[in-house]
Amino acid sequence: MDADLSPAHARRLARNILSASQRTQALLLDLLNLSRGERSAAQPSSLREVAEAACELLSATAESYGSTLIVEIHPEIELPLGTRPDGAGLRELDR
């Protein structure tokens, strides 16, 4: 929509849109499964991958404030993700 976007910025924006649509799809699937009484099991997930995904989503905002986000987490640190204590799914958060 904005002809002044650099190709890199346009690619990053497209990646963010794709990522958001995938998260929305996964959340809807989790809601459907929850309504059926199904719960997903917790899966070990890389803390670094979770943090990098969060940084990717926030990178454009950070750059607009003149900031850079850097992730420095050992790649072997894992944490269990899959369901919250209230039963709501976290499928997309774990990636």
C-alpha positions in Angstrom: 0.0 0.0 0.0 2.9 2.3 0.6 5.2 2.8 -2.5 8.0 4.1 -0.3 8.7 0.8 1.4 12.1 -0.7 0.8 12.1 -4.3 -0.6 13.5 -5.5 2.7 10.8 -3.8 4.7 8.1 -5.1 2.4 9.4 -8.7 2.8 9.5 -8.3 6.6 5.9 -6.9 6.5 4.8 -9.9 4.4 6.5 -12.3 6.8 4.7 -10.7 9.7 1.4 -10.9 7.9 2.0 -14.6 7.1 3.1 -15.3 10.7 0.0 -13.6 12.1 -2.4 -15.5 9.8 -0.7 -18.8 10.8 -1.1 -17.9 14.5 -4.7 -17.0 14.0 -5.3 -20.3 12.2 -3.6 -22.2 15.0 -5.6 -20.4 17.7 -8.8 -21.2 15.9 -7.8 -24.8 15.7 -7.0 -24.8 19.4 -10.3 -23.3 20.1 -12.1 -25.9 18.1 -10.2 -28.7 19.8 -10.9 -27.2 23.2 -14.6 -27.0 22.4 -14.4 -30.8 21.5 -12.8 -31.5 24.9 -9.3 -32.2 23.3 -6.2 -30.8 24.9 -2.8 -30.7 23.3 0.1 -32.2 25.2 3.0 -30.0 26.3 6.0 -30.3 24.0 9.6 -29.3 24.7 10.4 -26.1 22.8 13.5 -24.1 22.3 13.4 -21.0 24.4 15.7 -19.4 21.8 13.2 -20.1 19.0 10.3 -18.6 21.1 12.4 -15.5 21.8 13.5 -15.1 18.2 9.9 -15.4 17.0 8.8 -12.7 19.4 11.7 -10.5 18.3 10.8 -11.0 14.6 7.3 -9.8 15.4 8.5 -6.8 17.2 11.5 -5.9 15.1 9.8 -3.3 12.9 8.4 -1.5 15.9 11.8 -1.6 17.6 13.5 -0.2 14.5 11.0 2.6 14.3 12.2 3.7 17.8 15.9 3.3 16.7 16.3 0.1 18.7 17.6 -3.3 17.7 16.5 -6.5 19.4 19.1 -9.2 20.0 18.5 -12.7 21.2 21.4 -14.3 23.2 20.0 -17.6 24.6 21.8 -21.0 24.5 20.1 -23.0 21.8 19.7 -26.1 24.0 17.6 -24.5 26.7 14.0 -26.0 26.4 10.8 -25.3 28.1 7.5 -27.3 28.0 4.8 -25.5 26.0 1.5 -26.8 24.7 -1.3 -25.9 27.1 -1.7 -23.2 29.8 -3.0 -24.1 33.2 -6.5 -23.0 32.2 -6.4 -25.4 29.3 -6.1 -22.8 26.5 -3.7 -23.8 23.7 -0.3 -22.3 23.1 0.5 -24.1 19.9 1.8 -21.0 18.1 3.6 -19.5 21.1 5.8 -22.6 21.3 7.2 -21.8 17.8 
